[in-house]
Amino acid sequence: MRKKIGRIRMLLACFAFMLFVFAEMMAYAWLRVQCMDLGYEISRETAYNRRLSRLRNSLTIELERLRSLQRIERIAKKELGLKAPPRGIAIFGQ
């Protein structure tokens, strides 16, 4: 009878050990998958950041082009029909 109880305890201990090893392997696999997913997410966000930087740079260039005095003068003369005031006349707004 004692041999049988000892054998059952040994089987339970082996089963508990195998269950522990299996749980540890599953946890390791889950962590690896999470690590890979984070790596892919970092790559996507880095690419998105690069695209936004390029867009910001192109918008900055376009803004400077739109603000250029030569462009504003050309539009004022050709499209709006405005003329430069004669020399010596200055009009200041409030």
C-alpha positions as CSV (number, residue, x, y, z in Angstrom):
1,M,0.0,0.0,0.0
2,R,2.8,2.4,0.9
3,K,4.5,1.7,-2.5
4,K,1.3,2.6,-4.2
5,I,0.9,5.9,-2.4
6,G,4.6,6.7,-3.1
7,R,4.1,5.9,-6.8
8,I,1.0,8.1,-6.9
9,R,2.9,11.0,-5.3
10,M,5.7,10.5,-7.8
11,L,3.3,10.6,-10.7
12,L,1.6,13.7,-9.3
13,A,5.0,15.4,-8.9
14,C,6.0,14.4,-12.4
15,F,2.7,15.7,-13.8
16,A,3.0,18.9,-11.8
17,F,6.5,19.4,-13.1
18,M,5.5,18.7,-16.7
19,L,2.5,21.1,-16.3
20,F,4.9,23.8,-15.0
21,V,7.3,23.2,-17.9
22,F,4.4,23.4,-20.4
23,A,3.1,26.6,-18.9
24,E,6.6,28.1,-19.0
25,M,7.0,27.2,-22.7
26,M,3.6,28.7,-23.5
27,A,4.5,31.9,-21.6
28,Y,7.8,32.1,-23.5
29,A,6.0,31.6,-26.9
30,W,3.5,34.3,-26.0
31,L,6.2,36.7,-25.0
32,R,8.1,36.0,-28.3
33,V,4.9,36.7,-30.3
34,Q,4.3,40.0,-28.3
35,C,7.9,41.0,-29.0
36,M,7.5,40.4,-32.7
37,D,4.2,42.3,-32.8
38,L,5.8,45.3,-31.1
39,G,8.7,45.2,-33.5
40,Y,6.3,45.3,-36.5
41,E,4.3,48.1,-34.8
42,I,7.6,50.1,-34.2
43,S,8.5,49.6,-37.9
44,R,5.0,50.9,-39.0
45,E,5.2,53.9,-36.7
46,T,8.7,54.7,-37.8
47,A,7.6,54.7,-41.5
48,Y,4.6,56.8,-40.6
49,N,6.8,59.3,-38.8
50,R,9.1,59.5,-41.9
51,R,6.1,60.2,-44.1
52,L,4.8,62.9,-41.8
53,S,8.3,64.5,-41.7
54,R,8.4,64.6,-45.5
55,L,4.9,66.1,-45.6
56,R,5.8,68.7,-43.0
57,N,8.9,69.7,-45.0
58,S,7.0,69.9,-48.3
59,L,4.2,72.0,-46.6
60,T,6.9,74.3,-45.1
61,I,8.4,74.8,-48.5
62,E,4.9,75.5,-50.0
63,L,4.1,78.0,-47.2
64,E,7.3,79.9,-47.9
65,R,6.6,79.9,-51.6
66,L,3.1,81.2,-51.0
67,R,4.4,83.9,-48.6
68,S,7.0,85.2,-51.1
69,L,6.8,88.9,-51.8
70,Q,7.4,88.5,-55.5
71,R,4.3,86.2,-55.7
72,I,2.2,88.6,-53.7
73,E,3.3,91.6,-55.9
74,R,2.5,89.6,-59.1
75,I,-0.9,88.7,-57.9
76,A,-1.6,92.2,-56.7
77,K,-0.6,93.7,-60.1
78,K,-2.0,91.1,-62.6
79,E,-5.0,89.6,-60.9
80,L,-6.2,92.4,-58.7
81,G,-5.1,95.4,-60.8
82,L,-3.3,97.2,-58.0
83,K,-0.5,99.6,-58.5
84,A,2.4,100.7,-56.4
85,P,1.7,104.1,-54.7
86,P,3.7,107.1,-56.0
87,R,6.9,107.9,-54.2
88,G,6.5,109.9,-51.1
89,I,2.9,108.9,-50.4
90,A,2.5,106.5,-47.5
91,I,-0.8,105.3,-46.1
92,F,-0.7,103.6,-42.7
93,G,-3.7,101.7,-41.4
94,Q,-4.7,101.7,-37.8
